[in-house]
């Protein structure tokens, strides 16, 4: 694609970023300067972070288990907003995530929001820059529409991408530390559940030990700091949390795509289960091959995104990882036929995928992710064939 030269790669991301700044200020300004912290769409400035902040304040001043009480959470969110609103939010995370958020309410709301976004965004950009060490990588990651979606929503997509990406980067140089980072990702179990499968298939025993140690330490510390009641409430809340999540029709998972297309809930769950099993099999196959870690890492991240039944717009921030991994492979080793246009389409995906889903009930996210996984598999096969040929020649 000759039109996408270095000059345009420098220009286009800056245009996107400038547009994001204008949009954000237009939406957020009423909440930044007004008596209530609500933007022009009626959402709190920082959106879901208001729920994180409210949960932190409840845990600091009351019994931490109160985060699972819908009435108390709504009251806490209204206090954050500075008045009554239609914005409602449910705590559906494991208690160890609340432990990580506990310091949030010790700062004023906007200071806490700014610190949360700046720290997690910097970590996210640093990881992307390490994966694809080119000056344009930072601009492309910052201009990625999934980045803006997560920033506007005040969500944890940057944190998840940072932990997953940093864990992959450290897997060969410092496997135990990389595993510890994977363990911290257990605050979103649906994103972490297939990582041990990859580590087992790749025989990364120290990383697997680090992941187990990180998970156990994170959970144990939450028991010690927050108590046992909150974990009991968490287990009791799981059926309700599942019900709330499955009511969301606009997620990017196969489950939501099937329901959106009119499939009965049972058929949608079966399809999601089949995609999860296929992702698991592909991850085992790819990670058992003696190919470069970035190629296998692309397969893992895409498999994780396809396998999760709960895929919200802010989680497309994690798509920056395979885009950087596959983009750098193509840039340094040559592009596969059709690979570059699909990467560009995937980069633009957060701009239109959920709008199209609402307009014509067609969710493109799992389709595009499957297309990317197809190219990642081709990379694995290509490298495995090359490695086999070199081994035969050397012998």
C-alpha positions in Angstrom: 0.0 0.0 0.0 2.2 2.8 -1.4 -0.1 5.6 -0.3 0.6 4.8 3.4 4.1 6.3 3.4 6.1 7.6 6.3 4.8 11.1 5.9 1.2 10.1 6.1 1.9 7.8 9.0 3.2 10.9 10.8 0.3 13.1 9.8 -2.8 10.9 10.2 -2.2 10.0 13.9 -1.7 13.6 14.8 -5.0 14.5 13.1 -6.8 11.7 15.0 -5.3 12.9 18.3 -6.3 16.5 17.6 -9.9 15.4 16.9 -9.9 13.3 20.1 -8.9 16.4 22.1 -11.6 18.5 20.6 -14.3 15.8 21.1 -13.2 15.1 24.7 -13.2 18.8 25.7 -16.6 19.4 24.0 -18.1 16.4 25.9 -16.4 16.9 29.2 -16.3 20.6 29.7 -19.8 21.0 31.4 -18.7 18.4 34.0 -15.3 19.9 34.4 -16.6 23.4 35.2 -20.2 22.8 36.4 -21.6 21.9 39.8 -22.3 18.3 38.7 -19.6 16.1 37.1 -21.7 15.1 34.1 -20.7 15.5 30.5 -23.0 16.5 27.6 -24.2 12.9 27.2 -25.3 12.7 30.8 -22.4 10.5 31.8 -20.0 11.2 34.6 -16.7 12.7 33.4 -14.5 9.7 33.5 -17.6 7.5 33.2 -16.8 4.1 34.7 -14.0 5.5 36.8 -16.7 7.1 38.9 -17.8 3.5 39.8 -14.2 2.6 40.7 -13.9 5.8 42.8 -17.2 5.2 44.5 -16.2 1.6 45.3 -12.9 2.8 46.7 -14.7 5.3 48.9 -17.2 2.7 50.2 -14.4 0.2 51.0 -12.4 3.0 52.8 -15.3 4.2 54.9 -17.6 1.2 55.3 -17.5 -2.5 55.1 -15.8 -3.3 51.7 -18.6 -5.8 50.9 -20.9 -2.8 50.5 -19.7 -2.5 46.9 -22.0 -5.4 46.1 -25.0 -3.6 47.5 -26.7 -1.8 44.6 -28.3 0.9 46.7 -25.1 1.9 48.5 -23.1 1.9 45.3 -25.7 4.1 43.6 -25.6 6.5 46.6 -21.8 6.5 46.5 -21.8 7.3 42.7 -24.3 10.1 43.2 -21.9 11.6 45.8 -19.1 11.4 43.3 -21.2 13.0 40.6 -22.5 15.7 43.0 -26.2 15.1 42.4 -28.7 12.5 41.3 -28.3 11.0 37.8 -29.5 8.2 35.6 -26.0 6.7 35.5 -26.0 3.3 37.2 -23.0 1.0 37.7 -22.6 -2.5 39.1 -19.5 -3.8 40.8 -18.8 -7.1 39.0 -15.0 -7.5 39.6 -13.2 -9.8 42.0 -12.3 -8.2 45.3 -8.5 -8.1 44.4 -9.3 -5.4 41.9 -10.9 -3.3 44.6 -7.6 -3.8 46.6 -5.7 -2.2 43.6 -8.2 0.7 43.6 -8.3 1.3 47.3 -6.0 4.4 47.3 -8.2 6.1 44.6 -10.6 7.9 46.9 -7.8 9.4 49.0 -7.4 12.1 46.3 -10.1 14.5 44.9 -12.0 12.9 42.1 -10.5 14.7 39.1 -7.0 14.3 40.5 -7.5 10.6 41.0 -9.0 10.3 37.5 -6.0 12.1 36.0 -3.5 10.0 37.9 -5.3 6.8 36.9 -5.4 7.6 33.2 -1.9 9.1 33.0 -0.2 6.2 34.8 -2.0 3.4 32.9 -1.8 5.2 29.6 2.0 5.8 30.0 2.5 2.1 30.8 0.4 1.1 27.8 2.4 3.3 25.5 5.7 2.1 26.9 4.7 -1.5 26.2 3.6 -0.8 22.7 6.9 1.1 22.0 8.9 -1.9 23.3 7.0 -4.3 21.0 7.4 -2.1 18.0 10.5 0.1 18.6 9.7 2.9 16.1 8.9 6.5 16.8 5.6 6.2 14.9 4.5 3.4 17.2 3.7 5.8 20.0 1.7 8.1 17.8 -0.2 5.1 16.2 -1.0 3.7 19.6 -2.1 7.1 21.0 -4.3 7.7 17.9 -5.8 4.2 18.0 -9.5 4.7 18.4 -9.5 2.0 21.1 -7.2 4.2 23.1 -9.7 7.1 23.0 -12.6 4.8 23.9 -10.8 3.5 27.0 -9.7 7.1 27.9 -13.2 8.5 27.6 -14.7 5.7 29.7 -12.0 5.9 32.4 -11.6 2.1 32.1 -8.9 -0.4 32.8 -8.1 -1.5 29.2 -4.7 0.3 29.4 -3.9 -1.6 32.6 -4.9 -5.0 31.1 -2.9 -4.3 27.9 0.1 -3.1 30.0 0.1 -6.3 32.2 -0.4 -8.7 29.3 2.1 -7.0 27.0 4.8 -6.5 29.6 4.4 -10.1 30.7 4.9 -11.3 27.1 7.9 -9.0 26.7 9.6 -10.4 29.9 8.7 -14.0 29.1 12.2 -15.0 27.9 14.4 -12.5 29.7 12.7 -12.6 33.1 10.1 -15.4 33.0 9.2 -15.4 36.7 8.5 -11.6 36.7 6.6 -11.9 33.5 4.5 -14.6 35.1 3.9 -12.4 38.1 2.4 -9.7 35.8 0.2 -12.3 34.2 -1.0 -13.2 37.7 -2.0 -9.6 38.4 -4.3 -9.9 35.3 -6.5 -12.2 37.3 -8.6 -9.2 38.2 -10.2 -10.0 34.8 -10.3 -13.8 34.9 -11.8 -14.0 31.4 -8.7 -12.4 29.9 -6.2 -14.6 31.9 -7.8 -18.0 31.7 -5.9 -19.3 28.6 -2.5 -17.8 29.5 -1.5 -20.9 31.6 -2.4 -23.1 28.6 0.1 -21.2 26.5 2.8 -21.4 29.2 2.3 -25.1 29.5 2.4 -25.7 25.8 5.5 -23.5 25.5 7.1 -25.1 28.6 7.6 -21.8 30.3 7.6 -23.4 33.8 9.1 -20.4 35.6 6.6 -18.1 34.1 3.8 -20.4 35.1 5.1 -20.5 38.6 5.3 -16.8 38.6 1.7 -16.5 37.4 0.4 -18.9 40.1 2.4 -17.0 42.8 1.2 -13.6 41.5 -2.4 -14.7 41.5 -2.3 -16.3 45.0 -0.4 -13.3 46.5 -2.9 -10.9 44.9 -5.9 -12.9 46.2 -4.4 -13.5 49.7 -3.5 -9.8 50.1 -7.1 -8.9 49.3 -8.3 -11.4 52.0 -6.0 -9.8 54.6 -6.8 -6.2 53.7 -10.5 -6.4 52.8 -11.6 -9.4 54.8 -13.5 -12.6 53.9 -17.0 -11.0 53.8 -16.3 -9.4 50.4 -15.2 -12.6 48.9 -18.4 -14.4 50.1 -20.5 -11.5 48.6 -18.5 -11.9 45.4 -19.3 -15.6 45.0 -23.0 -14.9 45.8 -23.1 -12.1 43.2 -21.8 -14.2 40.3 -25.2 -15.3 39.0 -26.5 -11.7 39.1 -23.2 -10.4 37.4 -23.6 -13.0 34.6 -27.2 -11.9 34.1 -26.1 -8.2 33.9 -23.3 -9.0 31.5 -25.4 -11.1 29.2 -28.1 -8.4 29.0 -25.5 -6.2 27.2 -26.3 -6.7 23.5 -23.5 -4.5 22.2 -20.4 -6.4 23.3 -17.8 -7.5 20.8 -17.9 -11.2 21.6 -19.2 -14.2 19.6 -21.9 -14.6 22.3 -23.2 -11.1 21.8 -22.8 -11.2 18.0 -24.9 -14.4 17.8 -27.6 -13.0 20.1 -27.6 -9.7 18.1 -28.2 -11.7 14.9 -31.2 -13.4 16.5 -29.8 -16.7 17.8 -31.4 -18.1 20.9 -29.3 -17.7 24.1 -28.5 -21.4 24.2 -27.2 -21.5 20.6 -25.2 -18.3 21.3 -23.6 -19.8 24.3 -22.7 -23.0 22.3 -21.1 -20.9 19.6 -19.1 -19.0 22.1 -18.0 -22.3 23.7 -16.9 -23.6 20.3 -14.9 -20.4 19.6 -13.3 -20.8 23.0 -12.3 -24.4 22.4 -11.0 -23.5 18.9 -8.9 -20.6 20.4 -7.6 -23.0 23.1 -6.5 -25.6 20.4 -4.9 -22.9 18.3 -3.0 -21.5 21.2 -1.7 -24.9 22.2 -0.6 -25.6 18.6 1.1 -22.3 18.1 2.9 -22.2 21.5 4.2 -25.8 21.0 6.0 -24.6 17.9 9.6 -23.4 18.0 8.9 -20.0 16.4 9.6 -16.4 17.4 7.8 -15.3 20.6 6.1 -12.2 19.0 4.4 -14.5 16.5 3.1 -16.8 19.2 2.1 -13.8 21.3 -0.2 -12.5 18.5 -2.0 -15.8 18.5 -2.3 -15.8 22.3 -3.8 -12.2 22.6 -6.2 -12.7 19.7 -7.2 -16.1 21.1 -7.9 -14.4 24.5 -10.0 -11.7 22.9 -12.0 -14.2 20.9 -12.5 -16.6 23.8 -14.0 -14.1 26.3 -17.8 -13.9 26.3 -17.7 -10.4 27.8 -16.0 -7.9 25.5 -16.8 -4.2 26.0 -15.7 -1.4 23.7 -12.9 -0.2 26.1 -11.3 -3.7 25.9 -10.5 -3.0 22.2 -7.5 -1.2 23.8 -6.0 -4.6 24.0 -6.2 -4.9 20.3 -3.2 -2.6 20.2 -1.0 -5.5 21.3 -1.5 -7.8 18.3 -1.6 -4.8 15.9 1.8 -3.8 17.2 3.1 -7.4 17.2 1.9 -8.2 13.7 2.7 -4.7 12.4 6.3 -5.0 13.5 6.7 -8.4 12.0 5.3 -7.2 8.7 7.4 -4.0 8.8 10.7 -5.9 9.6 10.1 -9.2 7.7 7.7 -8.4 4.9 4.0 -8.4 4.6 1.8 -11.4 3.8 -0.7 -10.8 0.9 -3.8 -9.0 2.3 -2.3 -8.6 5.8 -1.6 -4.9 5.7 -5.2 -3.8 4.7 -6.7 -6.0 7.4 -4.4 -4.4 10.0 -5.6 -1.0 8.9 -9.2 -2.1 9.1 -8.6 -3.5 12.6 -6.9 -0.3 13.7 -10.1 1.6 12.6 -12.4 -1.1 14.1 -13.4 0.8 17.3 -14.6 3.7 15.2 -17.4 1.8 13.5 -17.9 -1.7 14.9 -20.4 -0.9 17.7 -22.2 1.7 15.6 -22.8 -0.8 12.8 -23.9 -3.4 15.4 -26.6 -1.0 16.7 -27.6 0.0 13.1 -27.9 -3.3 11.3 -27.3 -5.9 14.2 -24.1 -7.1 12.7 -21.1 -7.3 15.1 -17.8 -7.1 13.2 -15.4 -7.4 16.1 -15.2 -11.3 16.2 -15.0 -11.4 12.4 -12.1 -9.0 12.2 -10.4 -10.8 15.2 -10.8 -14.1 13.4 -9.2 -12.6 10.3 -6.2 -11.3 12.2 -5.9 -14.8 13.9 -5.8 -16.4 10.4 -2.8 -14.2 9.5 -1.1 -14.9 12.8 -1.5 -18.7 12.2 0.0 -18.2 8.7 3.0 -16.5 10.3 3.4 -19.4 12.7 3.2 -22.0 9.8 5.7 -19.9 7.8 8.2 -19.6 10.6 7.8 -23.3 11.6 8.4 -24.4 8.0 11.5 -22.2 7.7 12.9 -23.4 11.0 12.3 -27.1 9.9 14.1 -26.5 6.6 17.0 -24.8 8.4 17.3 -27.7 10.9 17.4 -30.3 8.0 20.1 -28.3 6.2 22.2 -28.0 9.3 22.0 -31.8 10.0 
